[in-house]
Amino acid sequence: MARRAPAPALAGSGVFEVMGLAIGRQPLAIILVGGIVVGGVWLLLERTQIGRRMRAVASDRQMARAVGIPVGRYVTLSLALSGALAGIAGLLLGHQFLVSPTQGAGDMLKAYIAVAIGGWGSVPGALVGALAIGAFETFVSAALGDAWASAALYVSVLLVLALRPQGLFGEPVGRRA
């Protein structure tokens, strides 16, 4: 069986030195492109007619159809957008991580947790939730180990949602698409 070469790095190899701190080019590219993509998705969903229609379809397909929104077109658009975002993630992370087709369940669970913590319907909330999960797991893992970090994450999520079921930045009740 032939050995597979890793995907090429988006920003090449090497490091930048900033005030004596070495920062890898690829991790910096991941942060920059990721920030641009998150900002673009937020702008699309919150500031455009397309985004309002996508949110309306996600909220209530029957009502969206009743007011003349072509539901099938927006469902297809959302699937295409998710595929494009997955492709961007693969481009950014394929160089640094080995991946297999069956490994996504744990990552999807953490993404679901990030959205639940941040609040449904809030792109900035999902971003804050994801960053909180990363920081939490890093610190708990360093102190107690990986197994305890996962267990502590699930317990913490249950506590956050018990205290604030709509998440930290949950969408106000009654908000319209």
N, C-alpha and C positions, 0 to 999 in steps of 0.2 A: 504494500500500500504506500502510495506516495505521500510524502510529508507536505502539508499545506503551508504556504507562506502567509504571514499575517498581512492584513490589508495595509496599504501604505498610509502613513500619517498625513493628515490633512495639512498640517502646518510644518511638516518636516521634523527631523529630530533636532536635538540640541536644547539649550536652555538660554533664558535671558537672566541677567543678574540685575536685581533691583535692590539697592541699599544692602548689598552683601547676601541677599536671599536669592537662591537659584530657583527659577520658575521654568518648568518645562514648556516647550512651545505647544505641544499637543494639549496638555491640560488647560493652558491659557486659551487655545482655540476653542476647546469644548465650552469653557465658561463664556467666552465672547459670543460664539455662534448660538449657544443655548439661550443666553440672555436676549439676543436679537429675535430668535424664534419665539420665545415666550412673549416678548413684547408684541411681536407681530400677531400672534394668536389672540392676545388680549385686545389689540386694536380691532382685529377682524370681528371678534365676538361682541365687543362692547360699543364700537363706534361706527359700524356699517349697517346698512339695510340687510345685507346678506347675513350678518351675524345675528341681527334681531330675528330674522326669519328662521335661522337655524335654531335659535333658542326657543322660538315659538313651536317649531316642529318637535323639539325634544320635550317640551313641556306638555303639549296636548295636540297630538296629530289630528284628531277629529276637528277640533276648533280651527287649527291652522288650515286644514283643507276647506272648512266652511267659509273662511275669509279670503279664499282664493290663492293660498300659497301652494305651489306645486310640491307636495310632500315628498314624492318619489325623487325628485331632482335634488332636494336638500338632504335627504338621507344618503343619496349617492355622493353628493358633495362632501358630506361629513366623513363617509368612508374613504373617499379619495384623500381628504385632508389628513386623516389618521394614518393612512398608508404613507403619505409623504413625510409626516413627522417621524414615523418608524424608520423610514429610509435615511432621514437626516441623522437620527440617533445611531443607526448602524454605521453610517459614514464616520461619525465622530468617535464612536466607541469601539469599532471593529479592530482598530489598531492596538488598543490597549487590553482588551478582554477577549478571552476565548468564549465563543458562544455556541450553543447548540439549539436545535429547534424546540426542544422540550423544556428549556430552563426558564421560560418566562413567567410561570405561575407565581413564584415568589416576588418577582418584580412587579407584576400586576397587582398583587395583594398590597404591596407597599404603596403603589400609586393610588389605589383605592383608599388606603388609610390616609394618605396625604390630602386627598380631596375631602374626605370626611372630616379630618381635623381642621382643614382650612375653611371649609364651608362649601356646600353644593352651590354651584353657579358663580363662584368667585375664583377667577384665574389667579389674582394675587394671593388669595388665601391658599390655593393649592400649591403655589410656589413656596409660601411661608411654611406650609405643612411639610413639603418635601425637604426643605432645608432643616426644619426642626427634627425630622426623622433622621436625617444624615448626621446632624450634630449629636443627637441623643444616642444613636447607636454607636457612634465613634467613642464618645466619652464612657458610656457604660461598658462597651466591649473592652476598652483599655483598662478599666478598673476591675471588671468581673469576668470577662470572657464573652465569646460570641454567643453561646447558648443562652446565657443570662441576658444579653442585650436584646435578643429576640423576645424572650419571655417578658422582660420589663417593658418593651415597646407595646406589646399587646395589652398588658395591664394598664399602662399609661393611656392608651387610646380609649379603653373602656372608661377610665376615670374622666377623661376630658369630655367624652360624649355623654356620660351620666350627668356631668355638671352643666354642659352646654351642648344639647343635642344638635343644634344647627351648625356646630363648628365654631371656630374662632372668628371667622369673618362671614358667617352665614348670611345668605340672601334674606333681606327683610320680607316678612310675610306680606303678600299682596302685590309684590313687584310684578310688573307686566313686562313681557318680552317686547 
